[in-house]
Amino acid sequence: MTSTDSGAEAPTRLRRSVTGPLLFLFILGDVLGAGVYALVGELSAEAGGMVWLPLLVALVMALLTAASYAELVTKYPQAGGSAVYAQRAFKRPVISFLVGFSMLAAGVTSAAGLSLAFAGDYLGVFLDVPAIPAAIVFLALVALLNARGIKESMRANVVMTAIEVSGLLLVVVLGAMVLGRGDGDPGRLLELPEGTSAAAATLGGALIAFYSFVGFETSANVAEEVRDVRRVYPRALFGALLAAGVVYLLVGIVAPAVVAPDDLSASSGPLLEVVRAAGGVPLQLFSVVALIAVANGALLTMIMSSRLAYGMADQGLLPGPLTRVLPNRRTPVVAIVVTTVVAIVLTTTGSLVDLASTVVLLLLLVFLSTNLAVLVLRRDRVDRPHFRAWTPLPVLAIGTCLGLLTQQEARHWLLAGALLAAGLVLHLLTRRRSEASAAEREAARAAEGDGTGSTDRRA
């Protein structure tokens, strides 16, 4: 049930320049990123040749939560995303802050992981440089493009998304060629790792595969910059997720059929193994495609992170300077600088797999809050039509979030807990400053009133 209302939209200080097709490509580009390019090997280690099954389960899980986002974004189209929904639903600033900070922490952690993926084996095909310095330079370049403007970033995303989709389709075509000439083994698609049950492989694999689908939630943070958001957002969201799901499933079928799962899991560039098995395509060419895919994911993630920081500051949940924008570009420059610095720091804290798992954990907490919020906010009526999810969908989504949270490892809980603890301290300090400033203003008004009153009495 979607709205076709395209009436006057709420005013915003951000530039409303994102059209429906651009939004579709934004979401598709954010979902189709390093997850499939860098983590197919990890997924093979968990699920063997049945890579396709956890990918299918993860797609269904993502669609459940996406329905909640479609309702809330079209109901409350403003920057801030999940933090705004939590504040509206639970009326507790600390909960809203922790939800927003979880999203923000997931964003910068994901960008840190993507920068390491960019500086890894794919870049190593061309340059032999230390990973950390290369990752830092990469993040700085992403920040410059982000600061230049949302329209310029979206245009870059269009080009990079087309390239990364082409790369994945190339893998599918090459894999089909290998199978067509009688090489490979389609029977591996039903093989599991030794000693692993189908249920364990599916659940464990879904936890990894879910990272490949996250990214759709970032679109909520550019809601203020989307034209006719109530009409175009649900179409772009579900269309992009389904398109990504089809591509992922094709890759998940082709890759283990062409390359043995053990070989996929042993490679840090698993799709390169498919290209190598097919022959005829320079590995350097595919490495360029993979680098562009990773770069696109990092760009879109940092767009989300900076807009989320801007939105939270605009709600008084983060320091006010984060709302400052460039006069001509109208991009949140302070938020861009701060989130980039944090991502740079995180590049030194862990591996891609650990950072990706921590991202999933943090986002599961965000999704849990959002799916609860959509049910709570059914009591809040708005004066415009909007998308409304079928009630069982957010209920099922809550169950899937809780199920995946139980599968997280202790070290990922520790890293996520440390980030949230830092966020809570920041929230308390921000609130204390706000309360102190309010008290000072009240005291000044009282003193001014006393002065006026005494003057009147003397008169």
PLY file of the C-alpha trace (Angstrom):
ply
format ascii 1.0
element vertex 459
property float x
property float y
property float z
element edge 458
property int vertex1
property int vertex2
end_header
0.00 0.00 0.00
1.86 3.05 -1.19
0.97 6.65 -1.50
0.74 8.46 -4.78
0.59 11.81 -3.05
3.19 14.17 -4.41
2.07 17.36 -2.75
4.18 20.02 -1.12
7.14 18.66 0.78
8.51 19.87 4.08
11.21 22.55 3.82
14.82 21.52 4.31
18.21 23.23 4.38
19.60 20.38 2.28
19.33 20.35 -1.50
16.45 18.17 -2.74
18.16 16.79 -5.84
17.82 12.98 -5.58
15.36 11.54 -8.10
13.77 8.08 -8.07
16.29 6.50 -10.47
19.18 8.05 -8.54
17.76 6.70 -5.29
17.39 3.23 -6.83
21.02 3.30 -7.93
22.09 4.72 -4.54
20.54 1.75 -2.73
21.65 -0.80 -5.31
25.19 0.55 -5.26
25.32 0.48 -1.48
24.04 -3.10 -1.28
26.12 -4.43 -4.19
29.52 -3.76 -2.73
32.34 -5.37 -0.86
30.01 -7.94 0.72
29.90 -10.14 -2.33
33.31 -9.16 -3.70
35.23 -9.76 -0.47
33.16 -12.15 1.67
32.11 -14.91 -0.73
35.09 -16.89 0.50
34.02 -16.56 4.14
30.53 -17.63 3.14
31.93 -20.68 1.36
33.84 -21.64 4.48
30.59 -21.54 6.48
28.13 -23.07 4.01
30.32 -24.99 1.55
28.78 -25.13 -1.90
25.36 -24.07 -0.61
26.32 -20.41 -0.76
23.02 -19.63 -2.49
20.83 -20.75 0.44
22.16 -18.34 3.13
22.02 -15.57 0.52
18.35 -16.33 -0.11
17.58 -16.40 3.63
19.45 -13.13 4.15
17.47 -11.51 1.31
14.17 -12.44 2.96
15.42 -11.08 6.30
16.47 -7.82 4.66
13.10 -7.42 2.92
11.26 -7.82 6.23
13.09 -4.91 7.82
12.99 -2.92 4.57
9.18 -2.89 4.84
9.48 -1.07 8.18
11.87 1.46 6.69
9.52 2.06 3.76
6.70 2.90 6.17
8.73 5.14 8.46
10.64 7.01 5.74
7.45 7.87 3.85
5.73 8.79 7.11
8.59 10.92 8.51
10.84 11.97 5.57
13.70 13.68 7.37
17.43 13.13 7.89
18.35 11.13 10.97
16.68 7.85 10.05
16.41 5.27 12.82
17.36 7.75 15.57
14.40 9.95 14.64
12.04 6.97 14.63
13.29 5.81 18.04
12.79 9.29 19.50
9.25 9.49 18.16
8.35 5.99 19.34
10.04 5.70 22.73
10.30 9.36 23.82
13.63 8.66 25.53
16.57 10.73 24.30
19.10 8.19 25.54
17.45 5.40 23.51
17.26 7.61 20.45
20.89 8.52 20.83
22.06 4.92 21.24
20.06 3.81 18.20
21.43 6.66 16.12
24.93 6.12 17.43
24.72 2.40 16.67
23.87 3.31 13.09
26.64 5.88 12.99
29.16 3.47 14.52
28.12 0.79 12.03
28.61 3.24 9.18
32.09 4.38 10.08
33.10 0.81 11.04
31.88 -0.42 7.67
33.79 2.36 5.89
36.92 1.36 7.82
36.47 -2.26 6.74
35.86 -1.24 3.15
39.00 0.90 3.15
40.98 -2.16 4.27
39.33 -4.22 1.53
40.26 -1.55 -0.99
43.87 -1.53 0.20
44.17 -5.33 0.17
44.74 -7.93 -2.54
42.69 -6.23 -5.23
44.90 -3.12 -5.00
47.92 -5.39 -4.60
47.49 -6.49 -8.21
48.74 -3.01 -9.20
50.61 -1.52 -6.23
52.68 -2.98 -3.43
51.90 -0.44 -0.69
51.20 -0.74 3.06
47.51 -1.33 3.71
46.92 1.25 6.48
48.39 4.30 4.69
46.60 3.33 1.49
43.32 3.00 3.41
43.79 6.45 4.96
44.42 8.09 1.59
41.40 6.29 0.19
39.11 7.58 2.98
40.40 11.13 2.48
39.53 10.99 -1.22
36.06 9.67 -0.41
35.57 12.58 2.01
36.48 15.11 -0.68
33.91 13.70 -3.08
31.31 13.56 -0.30
31.94 17.21 0.56
31.66 18.30 -3.06
27.95 17.57 -3.06
25.21 14.94 -2.91
24.43 15.38 -6.61
28.07 14.88 -7.62
28.33 11.89 -5.27
25.18 10.40 -6.76
26.49 10.87 -10.29
29.70 9.10 -9.32
27.56 6.37 -7.78
25.68 5.89 -11.07
28.94 5.21 -12.91
30.43 3.01 -10.18
27.20 1.03 -9.72
27.05 0.30 -13.44
30.66 -0.93 -13.31
30.21 -3.13 -10.24
26.99 -4.68 -11.57
28.78 -5.35 -14.86
31.58 -7.03 -12.93
29.19 -9.35 -11.12
27.34 -10.16 -14.34
30.72 -10.87 -15.93
31.40 -13.42 -13.18
28.02 -15.03 -13.88
28.62 -15.17 -17.64
32.16 -16.51 -17.26
30.95 -19.12 -14.80
28.22 -20.20 -17.20
30.86 -20.54 -19.93
32.98 -22.76 -17.71
30.00 -24.98 -16.90
28.94 -24.98 -20.55
32.24 -26.43 -21.69
31.94 -29.23 -19.16
34.27 -27.92 -16.46
33.29 -27.23 -12.89
30.92 -29.33 -10.79
27.27 -28.25 -10.28
26.93 -31.04 -7.73
28.92 -28.92 -5.27
25.87 -26.65 -4.89
24.40 -29.21 -2.47
27.62 -29.93 -0.55
28.15 -28.80 3.04
31.40 -28.48 5.02
32.30 -31.70 6.76
30.56 -32.08 10.12
28.14 -29.19 9.52
24.36 -29.58 9.37
22.22 -27.78 6.81
20.55 -25.73 9.56
23.86 -24.64 11.11
25.36 -23.81 7.72
22.30 -21.80 6.71
22.11 -19.83 9.96
25.84 -19.23 10.21
26.04 -18.39 6.53
23.03 -16.05 6.77
24.85 -14.07 9.46
27.69 -13.43 7.01
25.42 -13.03 3.99
23.33 -10.44 5.83
26.28 -8.07 5.62
26.02 -8.30 1.85
22.46 -6.92 2.00
22.89 -4.18 4.57
23.19 -0.75 3.08
19.55 -0.25 2.19
19.00 1.42 5.56
21.41 4.20 4.66
18.87 5.57 2.21
16.70 6.73 5.13
19.31 9.35 5.91
18.99 11.08 2.54
15.19 11.28 2.76
15.29 15.08 2.96
17.20 15.19 -0.32
14.79 12.94 -2.28
12.18 14.45 -4.55
8.63 13.16 -3.97
9.95 10.76 -1.35
6.57 9.26 -0.43
6.00 7.98 -3.94
9.45 6.96 -5.10
11.08 5.60 -1.93
9.27 2.23 -1.60
9.70 1.50 -5.30
13.40 2.29 -5.22
13.98 0.37 -1.96
12.28 -2.90 -2.85
13.39 -2.75 -6.48
17.03 -2.32 -5.51
16.95 -5.10 -2.90
15.32 -7.56 -5.30
17.75 -6.66 -8.07
20.70 -7.15 -5.71
19.21 -10.44 -4.51
18.96 -11.83 -8.04
22.56 -10.90 -8.82
23.80 -12.36 -5.52
21.95 -15.62 -6.06
23.40 -16.00 -9.55
26.90 -15.39 -8.17
26.20 -17.77 -5.28
25.27 -20.50 -7.75
28.09 -19.94 -10.23
31.04 -19.41 -7.88
31.00 -22.76 -5.98
30.02 -24.65 -9.12
33.13 -23.36 -10.93
35.61 -23.15 -8.04
35.77 -25.60 -5.14
34.48 -24.04 -1.89
37.81 -24.73 -0.17
39.60 -22.71 -2.84
37.07 -19.88 -2.54
37.45 -19.76 1.23
41.25 -19.69 0.96
41.24 -16.63 -1.30
40.92 -12.99 -0.21
39.69 -12.22 -3.75
37.33 -15.16 -4.28
35.65 -13.88 -7.44
39.08 -13.54 -9.02
39.27 -17.33 -8.78
36.17 -17.63 -10.98
37.68 -15.25 -13.54
40.96 -17.17 -13.43
39.15 -20.49 -13.98
37.34 -19.10 -17.02
40.42 -17.53 -18.60
40.37 -14.96 -21.38
39.79 -11.95 -19.10
42.78 -10.07 -17.62
42.82 -10.31 -13.83
43.84 -6.65 -13.72
40.57 -5.67 -15.40
38.45 -7.50 -12.86
40.55 -6.11 -10.02
39.69 -2.59 -11.22
36.00 -3.51 -11.15
36.32 -4.89 -7.62
38.14 -1.76 -6.44
35.39 0.41 -7.89
32.75 -1.69 -6.14
34.49 -1.31 -2.80
35.01 2.41 -3.37
31.34 2.87 -4.21
30.28 1.11 -1.02
32.60 3.31 1.04
31.33 6.50 -0.62
27.68 5.68 0.00
28.40 4.56 3.55
30.17 7.82 4.32
27.32 9.81 2.76
24.98 8.03 5.18
27.25 8.54 8.17
27.70 12.25 7.60
23.97 12.82 7.00
23.12 10.80 10.09
25.53 12.83 12.22
23.99 16.00 10.75
20.45 14.77 11.49
21.26 13.76 15.07
22.92 17.11 15.74
19.88 18.85 14.28
17.79 16.94 16.84
20.09 18.04 19.68
21.54 14.55 20.18
25.05 15.48 19.03
27.01 18.76 19.26
25.56 21.62 17.23
28.63 22.29 15.04
27.86 19.05 13.16
24.95 20.86 11.50
27.26 23.34 9.74
27.12 23.15 5.95
29.29 24.50 3.17
27.67 27.76 1.98
27.66 26.94 -1.72
27.69 23.15 -1.73
25.21 22.83 1.16
26.87 19.62 2.35
27.41 18.89 6.09
31.13 19.58 6.05
31.85 19.23 9.79
29.98 15.92 9.94
31.93 14.68 6.93
35.29 15.56 8.52
34.43 14.01 11.90
33.06 10.74 10.52
36.06 10.39 8.21
38.51 10.87 11.08
36.73 8.20 13.15
36.79 5.78 10.20
40.50 6.38 9.78
41.10 5.52 13.44
39.08 2.30 13.11
41.19 1.07 10.19
43.87 0.14 12.74
41.56 -1.87 15.01
40.69 -5.07 13.21
40.35 -7.25 10.13
37.68 -6.92 7.46
35.77 -9.96 8.78
35.73 -8.70 12.37
34.70 -5.20 11.31
31.97 -6.64 9.06
30.62 -8.81 11.89
30.60 -5.84 14.24
28.72 -3.83 11.63
26.06 -6.55 11.41
25.71 -6.68 15.20
25.26 -2.92 15.47
22.80 -2.84 12.61
20.78 -5.68 14.10
20.29 -3.52 17.19
19.21 -0.65 14.94
16.84 -2.88 12.97
15.37 -4.26 16.18
14.58 -0.72 17.33
13.17 0.29 13.93
10.88 -2.73 13.69
9.57 -2.05 17.20
9.15 1.64 16.39
7.01 0.99 13.33
4.53 -0.89 15.51
4.52 1.70 18.28
4.09 4.59 15.84
0.96 3.09 14.31
-0.81 5.20 16.96
0.66 8.37 15.45
-1.51 9.57 12.58
-0.12 11.85 9.88
-2.09 13.98 7.45
-0.54 12.47 4.31
-0.85 8.99 2.78
2.22 6.81 3.18
3.42 3.23 2.72
2.06 0.84 5.37
3.72 -2.52 5.96
1.63 -5.62 6.61
1.74 -5.99 10.43
3.21 -9.53 10.54
6.27 -8.33 8.59
7.85 -6.18 11.36
6.94 -8.89 13.89
8.81 -11.49 11.83
11.67 -9.03 11.37
12.00 -8.65 15.15
12.29 -12.43 15.46
15.01 -12.64 12.79
17.01 -9.84 14.43
16.91 -11.60 17.80
17.88 -14.89 16.19
20.91 -13.43 14.43
22.02 -11.56 17.55
22.30 -14.87 19.42
24.85 -16.06 16.84
27.33 -13.21 17.36
30.74 -13.97 18.87
31.95 -12.48 22.15
34.71 -10.36 20.61
32.21 -8.64 18.34
29.97 -7.89 21.31
33.00 -6.41 23.08
33.90 -4.11 20.19
30.30 -3.04 19.69
29.92 -2.52 23.45
33.01 -0.34 23.57
31.69 1.83 20.74
28.28 2.17 22.39
29.86 2.99 25.75
31.84 5.78 24.09
28.64 6.98 22.49
26.79 7.02 25.81
29.53 9.12 27.39
29.33 11.55 24.46
25.55 11.75 24.83
25.75 12.52 28.55
28.34 15.23 27.97
26.28 16.76 25.18
23.14 16.74 27.30
24.97 18.26 30.26
26.25 21.10 28.09
22.77 21.66 26.70
21.26 21.75 30.18
23.99 24.12 31.39
23.41 26.43 28.42
19.66 26.37 29.04
20.21 27.20 32.71
22.48 30.10 31.79
19.89 31.47 29.37
17.16 31.15 31.99
19.31 32.90 34.58
20.06 35.70 32.10
16.36 36.16 31.37
15.57 36.17 35.08
18.28 38.75 35.76
16.99 40.92 32.92
13.48 40.65 34.32
14.64 41.61 37.82
16.48 44.61 36.42
13.43 45.78 34.54
11.23 45.30 37.57
13.55 47.28 39.88
13.71 50.09 37.34
9.94 50.22 37.24
9.74 50.37 41.03
12.22 53.22 41.15
10.16 55.07 38.60
0 1
1 2
2 3
3 4
4 5
5 6
6 7
7 8
8 9
9 10
10 11
11 12
12 13
13 14
14 15
15 16
16 17
17 18
18 19
19 20
20 21
21 22
22 23
23 24
24 25
25 26
26 27
27 28
28 29
29 30
30 31
31 32
32 33
33 34
34 35
35 36
36 37
37 38
38 39
39 40
40 41
41 42
42 43
43 44
44 45
45 46
46 47
47 48
48 49
49 50
50 51
51 52
52 53
53 54
54 55
55 56
56 57
57 58
58 59
59 60
60 61
61 62
62 63
63 64
64 65
65 66
66 67
67 68
68 69
69 70
70 71
71 72
72 73
73 74
74 75
75 76
76 77
77 78
78 79
79 80
80 81
81 82
82 83
83 84
84 85
85 86
86 87
87 88
88 89
89 90
90 91
91 92
92 93
93 94
94 95
95 96
96 97
97 98
98 99
99 100
100 101
101 102
102 103
103 104
104 105
105 106
106 107
107 108
108 109
109 110
110 111
111 112
112 113
113 114
114 115
115 116
116 117
117 118
118 119
119 120
120 121
121 122
122 123
123 124
124 125
125 126
126 127
127 128
128 129
129 130
130 131
131 132
132 133
133 134
134 135
135 136
136 137
137 138
138 139
139 140
140 141
141 142
142 143
143 144
144 145
145 146
146 147
147 148
148 149
149 150
150 151
151 152
152 153
153 154
154 155
155 156
156 157
157 158
158 159
159 160
160 161
161 162
162 163
163 164
164 165
165 166
166 167
167 168
168 169
169 170
170 171
171 172
172 173
173 174
174 175
175 176
176 177
177 178
178 179
179 180
180 181
181 182
182 183
183 184
184 185
185 186
186 187
187 188
188 189
189 190
190 191
191 192
192 193
193 194
194 195
195 196
196 197
197 198
198 199
199 200
200 201
201 202
202 203
203 204
204 205
205 206
206 207
207 208
208 209
209 210
210 211
211 212
212 213
213 214
214 215
215 216
216 217
217 218
218 219
219 220
220 221
221 222
222 223
223 224
224 225
225 226
226 227
227 228
228 229
229 230
230 231
231 232
232 233
233 234
234 235
235 236
236 237
237 238
238 239
239 240
240 241
241 242
242 243
243 244
244 245
245 246
246 247
247 248
248 249
249 250
250 251
251 252
252 253
253 254
254 255
255 256
256 257
257 258
258 259
259 260
260 261
261 262
262 263
263 264
264 265
265 266
266 267
267 268
268 269
269 270
270 271
271 272
272 273
273 274
274 275
275 276
276 277
277 278
278 279
279 280
280 281
281 282
282 283
283 284
284 285
285 286
286 287
287 288
288 289
289 290
290 291
291 292
292 293
293 294
294 295
295 296
296 297
297 298
298 299
299 300
300 301
301 302
302 303
303 304
304 305
305 306
306 307
307 308
308 309
309 310
310 311
311 312
312 313
313 314
314 315
315 316
316 317
317 318
318 319
319 320
320 321
321 322
322 323
323 324
324 325
325 326
326 327
327 328
328 329
329 330
330 331
331 332
332 333
333 334
334 335
335 336
336 337
337 338
338 339
339 340
340 341
341 342
342 343
343 344
344 345
345 346
346 347
347 348
348 349
349 350
350 351
351 352
352 353
353 354
354 355
355 356
356 357
357 358
358 359
359 360
360 361
361 362
362 363
363 364
364 365
365 366
366 367
367 368
368 369
369 370
370 371
371 372
372 373
373 374
374 375
375 376
376 377
377 378
378 379
379 380
380 381
381 382
382 383
383 384
384 385
385 386
386 387
387 388
388 389
389 390
390 391
391 392
392 393
393 394
394 395
395 396
396 397
397 398
398 399
399 400
400 401
401 402
402 403
403 404
404 405
405 406
406 407
407 408
408 409
409 410
410 411
411 412
412 413
413 414
414 415
415 416
416 417
417 418
418 419
419 420
420 421
421 422
422 423
423 424
424 425
425 426
426 427
427 428
428 429
429 430
430 431
431 432
432 433
433 434
434 435
435 436
436 437
437 438
438 439
439 440
440 441
441 442
442 443
443 444
444 445
445 446
446 447
447 448
448 449
449 450
450 451
451 452
452 453
453 454
454 455
455 456
456 457
457 458
